[in-house]
Amino acid sequence: EVQLVESGGGLVQPGGSLRLSCAASGFTFSDYWMSWVRQAPGKGLEWVANLKEDGSEIYYVDSVKGRFTISRDNAKKSVYLQMNSLRAEDTAVYYCARGVYHFDNWGQGTLVTVSS
Amino acid sequence: DIVMTQSPDSLTVSLGERATINCKSSQSVLYSSNNKNYLAWYQQKPGQPPKLLIYWASTRESGVPDRFSGSGSGTDFTLTISSLQAEDVAVYYCHQFYNTPRTFGGGTKVEIK
């Protein structure tokens, strides 16, 4: 069974940093692109970033470029999202999702709250 | 960026009746080289992550009931629930993966009348 488990969310002050992790199991992690998708409270879905199986291609939505960094460790079957210079508008549930095209598996999400 | 526009924002349908959700992209998501529409549909129930229902505009994900179907091509797409069940109450999103950034529609909330 495919499982994606996010961790690392929490309350952080504006300008602060947070690192999210997503641990994968039940599939050959190194065979898949991975993405982060976020959802602000009561709002819709927003794709944040993705990276190729070997990490050689990485893409971001404009609103996080220069502040967020996606990475992966295939040996640990994990994908990460380093978030710096956080803003109130980054407050959301962050999901990791599998796939380069459609996302066929999602984690349960981790809540990031940016507030003073 | 490709803008995905869903309609209606919300939909109230009687049990057993048909529900139809529309999604329009600001540019075509049909890849001419393989004749595939780079569009998916997801269902999200309260407190849960999204669940993939349909991809390539009309291919049903494994395990998804056949009352869910997707149609359309180019810029106009439809998700149809042929006979609404109580467990179908959710928000539905379309999603284009034709290019980056990936973008989603604003969602359509489906409720029971």
Interface residues (C-beta under 8 A of the other chain):
Chain A: S35 V37 G44 L45 E46 W47 N50 Y59 Y60 V61 D62 Y95 V100 Y101 H102 F103 D104 N105 W106 G107 Q108 G109
Chain B: Y38 A40 Y42 Q44 Q48 P49 P50 K51 L52 Y55 W56 E61 Y93 H95 F97 T100 P101 R102 T103 F104 G105 G106 G107
